[in-house]
Amino acid sequence: MTGQTIIKHIDTLLSDPTANDAFDDRLEQFAVDHSITLGTNDKAAMAELAEGYIRAVANLLIESDIAATAAGIQRFTAPIIQTAAEYFLQPKDYISDDEGLYGLLDDAYLACRFIVRISEIFAAERGVALIDTTLDRHSPTIRVLIGEPLATRLDNDVENVIQTVLSQIQIEQIQSLQFQSN
């Protein structure tokens, strides 16, 4: 996994002096759309929340990969974590990384939702979560910042990838059983 590459990518994008401009524009548009007033402290707090979420998700990807290896479930988790990492590092995705802080929100949201789903599936199988996913409590706020219909599209992408991986594993298991019986 390329966890350190993701962290370096985030650091590079957020070190730009204009890294928060698109995020500030998004907050302004949100305020106008919902007829609310955001003060300077509100904007700074939202930017701090967004950056903290992005950085924490990058670390959560690393922790998930380590926990999956320890639990022996990389066959299931590796393609999902790799998909999340590739999306994080892809400069032109749903919200371009050229948008700085705002451009990283969709990457972090997608990766967080992948990790939460992996942990939920693991918990359903083994009775315990793979890792602590309490960071997900911020996902509804990030979801609002990303906006619709994009947030729903990201949720659908997560489910599609997970179902594809699970289907592939089931096909391999069936093929293995057929091979063994021949």
C-alpha positions as CSV (number, residue, x, y, z in Angstrom):
1,M,0.0,0.0,0.0
2,T,1.1,3.5,-0.6
3,G,0.2,5.2,2.6
4,Q,3.2,7.4,2.8
5,T,2.7,8.4,-0.8
6,I,-0.8,9.5,0.1
7,I,0.4,11.5,3.1
8,K,3.0,13.2,0.9
9,H,0.4,14.0,-1.7
10,I,-1.8,15.6,0.9
11,D,1.1,17.6,2.4
12,T,2.0,18.8,-1.1
13,L,-1.5,19.9,-2.0
14,L,-2.2,21.6,1.3
15,S,1.1,23.4,1.4
16,D,-0.1,25.6,-1.5
17,P,-1.1,29.1,-0.3
18,T,-4.3,28.8,-2.3
19,A,-5.2,25.3,-0.9
20,N,-8.3,26.5,0.9
21,D,-9.7,28.8,-1.8
22,A,-12.0,26.3,-3.4
23,F,-13.1,25.0,0.0
24,D,-13.9,28.6,1.1
25,D,-15.9,29.1,-2.1
26,R,-17.8,25.9,-1.4
27,L,-18.6,27.1,2.1
28,E,-19.8,30.4,0.8
29,Q,-22.0,28.7,-1.7
30,F,-23.4,26.4,0.9
31,A,-24.2,29.4,3.2
32,V,-26.0,31.2,0.3
33,D,-27.9,28.0,-0.6
34,H,-29.1,27.5,3.0
35,S,-29.5,31.2,3.9
36,I,-27.0,31.1,6.7
37,T,-24.2,33.3,7.7
38,L,-20.7,31.8,8.4
39,G,-18.3,33.8,10.3
40,T,-14.5,33.7,10.0
41,N,-14.3,31.4,13.0
42,D,-16.9,29.1,11.5
43,K,-14.9,28.8,8.2
44,A,-11.7,28.2,10.0
45,A,-13.3,25.5,12.2
46,M,-14.7,23.8,9.1
47,A,-11.4,23.9,7.3
48,E,-9.7,22.5,10.4
49,L,-12.3,19.7,10.5
50,A,-11.9,18.9,6.8
51,E,-8.1,18.8,7.0
52,G,-8.1,16.7,10.1
53,Y,-10.5,14.3,8.5
54,I,-8.4,14.0,5.4
55,R,-5.2,13.3,7.3
56,A,-6.9,10.9,9.7
57,V,-8.4,8.9,6.8
58,A,-4.9,8.6,5.2
59,N,-3.6,7.2,8.5
60,L,-6.7,4.9,8.8
61,L,-5.9,3.4,5.3
62,I,-2.4,2.5,6.6
63,E,-3.9,1.0,9.9
64,S,-6.5,-0.9,7.9
65,D,-3.8,-2.5,5.7
66,I,-1.8,-3.5,8.7
67,A,-4.8,-4.9,10.6
68,A,-6.0,-6.8,7.5
69,T,-2.6,-8.4,7.1
70,A,-2.6,-9.4,10.8
71,A,-6.1,-10.8,10.4
72,G,-5.2,-12.7,7.2
73,I,-7.9,-11.1,5.1
74,Q,-5.8,-9.3,2.5
75,R,-7.4,-11.3,-0.3
76,F,-10.6,-9.3,0.6
77,T,-9.1,-6.0,1.7
78,A,-6.2,-5.5,-0.7
79,P,-8.1,-4.7,-3.8
80,I,-10.4,-2.4,-1.9
81,I,-7.7,-0.5,0.0
82,Q,-5.8,-0.3,-3.3
83,T,-8.8,1.2,-5.0
84,A,-9.1,3.8,-2.3
85,A,-5.4,4.6,-2.5
86,E,-5.5,5.0,-6.3
87,Y,-8.5,7.3,-6.0
88,F,-6.6,9.4,-3.4
89,L,-3.6,9.7,-5.8
90,Q,-5.6,10.3,-9.0
91,P,-5.4,14.1,-9.6
92,K,-8.5,14.3,-11.7
93,D,-11.4,12.5,-10.1
94,Y,-14.9,13.7,-9.2
95,I,-13.4,16.8,-7.4
96,S,-10.0,17.6,-8.9
97,D,-7.1,17.7,-6.5
98,D,-6.3,21.0,-8.1
99,E,-9.0,22.3,-5.8
100,G,-6.7,21.7,-2.7
101,L,-8.5,21.0,0.5
102,Y,-11.9,20.7,-1.3
103,G,-10.4,18.4,-3.9
104,L,-9.2,16.0,-1.2
105,L,-12.6,15.7,0.5
106,D,-14.1,13.3,-2.0
107,D,-10.9,11.2,-1.8
108,A,-11.1,11.0,2.0
109,Y,-14.8,10.4,2.1
110,L,-14.5,7.5,-0.3
111,A,-11.6,5.9,1.5
112,C,-13.3,6.3,4.9
113,R,-16.5,4.7,3.6
114,F,-14.4,1.8,2.2
115,I,-12.7,1.2,5.5
116,V,-16.0,1.4,7.4
117,R,-17.5,-1.2,5.1
118,I,-14.5,-3.5,5.4
119,S,-14.7,-3.2,9.2
120,E,-18.5,-3.9,9.2
121,I,-18.1,-7.0,7.0
122,F,-15.3,-8.2,9.2
123,A,-17.3,-7.6,12.3
124,A,-20.3,-9.5,10.9
125,E,-18.0,-12.5,10.1
126,R,-15.8,-12.5,13.3
127,G,-17.8,-10.6,15.9
128,V,-15.3,-7.8,16.3
129,A,-14.5,-4.7,14.2
130,L,-11.2,-4.8,12.2
131,I,-10.2,-1.3,13.4
132,D,-11.7,1.6,15.2
133,T,-13.8,3.6,12.7
134,T,-15.1,6.3,15.0
135,L,-13.7,8.8,12.6
136,D,-16.7,8.0,10.4
137,R,-18.8,10.1,12.8
138,H,-17.6,13.1,10.7
139,S,-18.6,11.6,7.4
140,P,-22.1,13.1,7.5
141,T,-20.6,16.6,7.7
142,I,-18.1,15.8,5.0
143,R,-20.9,14.4,2.9
144,V,-22.8,17.7,3.2
145,L,-19.6,19.6,2.2
146,I,-19.1,17.4,-0.9
147,G,-22.8,17.8,-1.8
148,E,-25.3,15.8,-3.7
149,P,-25.4,13.9,-6.0
150,L,-21.7,13.4,-5.7
151,A,-21.9,11.9,-2.1
152,T,-24.4,9.4,-3.2
153,R,-22.3,8.5,-6.3
154,L,-19.3,7.9,-4.0
155,D,-21.4,5.7,-1.7
156,N,-22.5,3.7,-4.8
157,D,-18.9,3.4,-5.9
158,V,-18.0,1.9,-2.5
159,E,-20.8,-0.7,-2.6
160,N,-20.0,-1.6,-6.3
161,V,-16.3,-2.2,-5.6
162,I,-17.1,-4.2,-2.4
163,Q,-19.7,-6.3,-4.2
164,T,-17.3,-6.9,-7.1
165,V,-14.5,-8.1,-4.7
166,L,-16.9,-10.3,-2.8
167,S,-18.2,-11.8,-6.0
168,Q,-14.7,-12.5,-7.3
169,I,-13.8,-14.2,-4.0
170,Q,-16.9,-16.4,-4.2
171,I,-16.2,-17.4,-7.8
172,E,-12.6,-18.3,-6.8
173,Q,-13.9,-20.4,-4.0
174,I,-16.4,-22.2,-6.2
175,Q,-13.7,-22.8,-8.8
176,S,-11.4,-24.2,-6.1
177,L,-14.1,-26.6,-4.9
178,Q,-14.7,-27.8,-8.5
179,F,-11.0,-28.3,-9.0
180,Q,-10.7,-30.3,-5.8
181,S,-13.7,-32.5,-6.7
182,N,-12.2,-33.4,-10.1
